[in-house]
């Protein structure tokens, strides 16, 4: 993954060093809890929509964040969900397309600020 991103050699080294600090057992436990939380409901997109809070679901057109047709329909119909599809094949969005992710975050912050007034 680090080899594919358009980053300087220094940034790649920094990312590699950060990844090496991960403790696999901690990650496994945290991810396991997250997956159990998701599977407590057979339709996570509906669960997310019913939460009633502004939500941005950002995923790549191709990569590790695919949505089913049913999830896409549910999120498209949800009044508080914003579905953003990043074109192309992307595995780790924040590092592979940081400019686009920054734009999405800025849009979300602006929308949340307008919503809270």
N, C-alpha and C positions, 0 to 999 in steps of 0.2 A: 504494500500500500504506500509506504513512504517513498518508494522508488518512482511511483507514477505521478506524484503531485508536482506541479510547476513551482518549485521553491528553490531557493539558493542552497548550495551544499551546507552552509552553516545551519539553515533552518531544518534541513533534513536530519542533520546530526542531532540538533536539539530535540526534534520529534522522536527519533530513535531512542535517545537517552530517556525521554519522558516515558515512552512505552516500556522500557526496561524496568522502570520503577514500579510498574503494576505488580501486584501480588495476585497471582492467578486464583488462589483460594478466595480472596476477598471479592474479586470480580465475579467469580462463579456464584458465590452466595448472593451478591447484589442482583445479578442478572436473573438468578433463579427466583428470587422474591418478586421481581418485576414481572417475569413470565407467569408466575402463579397469580399475581394480581390481575393480569390481562385475561387469564383463562377462567377467572371466577365468573365471567359472563361470556356467553357464546358469541356475542356480537359486540366487540369492543368499540366499534365506531358509534353504535347507538349509545353505549355507556358514556363515551366521551361527550357526545352531543347533549345527553341529559344532564351532564354536570353544569350546564348553563353558563359557563364562563367563556370569554373569547379565547379561541384556540387556533393556532396555526399548525397545520400538519404539512411538513415539508418533506418531500421524498424525491428521489431521482426517478426519471423516466425508466431507466434500466439500472439495476444494481441491487442493493440489499434491502431496499425499502418498498417493495411492491405492495400495491393495494389490490384487493379483489374488486370485481365490478360492483358487488353489493356494498362494500365499504366505500367505494367512490361515490355511488349514488346516495348513500346515507350522509356522507360528509358534504356533498354538494347541496343536499336539501337542508342541512343543519344551519339555522340562522346565525349561530355564533362560531361556526367553524370556517376557516379559510384554508382551502386546499391549494398548495403551491407545488407544482411539479417542475423540477429542474430538468431541463432537456439533457439527453445523452446518458451515458453510462458513468455513474459516479458511485463510489463505494463509501468514502468518508467525506461527506459534504463540507464540513467546516474547513478542511484543509485543501480539498481539491477545487472548490469554487468559493473561496472566502469572500470575494467581492459580492457575489449574488446573495450569499447568506447574510452579509452585512446589510444589504438593501432590504431583505425580507425582515430582518430584525428592526431596522429603522421604520419600515412601514407598519409593523406590528405595534411599536412603541407609539407612533403617531396616532394610530387608530385607537389604541387603548386610552391614550390621553384624551382624545376627542370623545370617547365613549363615557369617560368618567366625569365629564363636565356636566 
